[in-house]
């Protein structure tokens, strides 16, 4: 159902069984996938692509130009995957010349008043709770959870299956599978509860715990810790995922508890 009170550009591509409620404003060069529900008072700007079976709640603004002084009106996009829920007041800005797009994956939940800035990449099955904000160029990997009022500076990377406690300020990369909390943000253990919920075996979780025990508890020197992990932990997909994340981190990773 598309309300006659919605303002929709003739250049918008709308899939089957899409609902667009009254007083929403859909600009040109927008694609909305089948089965998606756009509630009232939503604004969707040019360059926005929304997947199938998504739901966008009132007050959301998608595809606005980035808040970046280097932006020169280049053609960029916002791309949102399938089955993603965008709650009230969420803002997602287009990319810049850096990535040319801001991307949200499948099965994500962005709660009220979340802000996703230009050139961010959000993976699949990510939850970002209310009033959290990501500055430009951030990456959030699959299954990460950010509690409410989390703030991140630019260019940060948040690893898969990690859990960020509410009101945390992210100034360093957060490795996969961990819990992070406190101020300044620090390693607070392995996200074992979340991992079990997602089907990780006890053996996998013990391996993750062993790796981070070496990195964060037994060593205060990261280079030494990485060497010890390679010597003492058998090669595996999990080991390589953690070490690759750490070794390719441009900004450095969060510290352990002091």
Secondary structure as UniProt FT lines:
FT   TURN            4..5
FT   STRAND          7..8
FT   TURN            10..11
FT   STRAND          13..14
FT   TURN            16..17
FT   STRAND          19..20
FT   TURN            22..23
FT   STRAND          25..26
FT   STRAND          31..32
FT   TURN            34..35
FT   STRAND          37..38
FT   TURN            40..41
FT   STRAND          43..44
FT   TURN            46..47
FT   STRAND          48..50
FT   TURN            52..53
FT   STRAND          55..56
FT   TURN            58..59
FT   STRAND          61..64
FT   TURN            69..70
FT   STRAND          77..80
FT   TURN            82..83
FT   STRAND          85..86
FT   TURN            88..89
FT   STRAND          91..93
FT   TURN            97..99
FT   STRAND          101..104
FT   STRAND          109..110
FT   TURN            112..113
FT   STRAND          115..116
FT   TURN            118..119
FT   STRAND          121..122
FT   STRAND          127..128
FT   TURN            130..131
FT   STRAND          133..134
FT   TURN            136..137
FT   STRAND          139..140
FT   TURN            142..143
FT   STRAND          145..146
FT   TURN            148..149
FT   STRAND          151..152
FT   TURN            154..155
FT   STRAND          157..158
FT   TURN            160..161
FT   STRAND          163..164
FT   TURN            166..167
FT   STRAND          169..170
FT   STRAND          173..174
FT   TURN            176..177
FT   STRAND          178..181
FT   TURN            182..185
FT   STRAND          186..190
FT   HELIX           192..197
FT   TURN            198..199
FT   HELIX           202..212
FT   HELIX           213..217
FT   HELIX           222..232
FT   HELIX           237..247
//
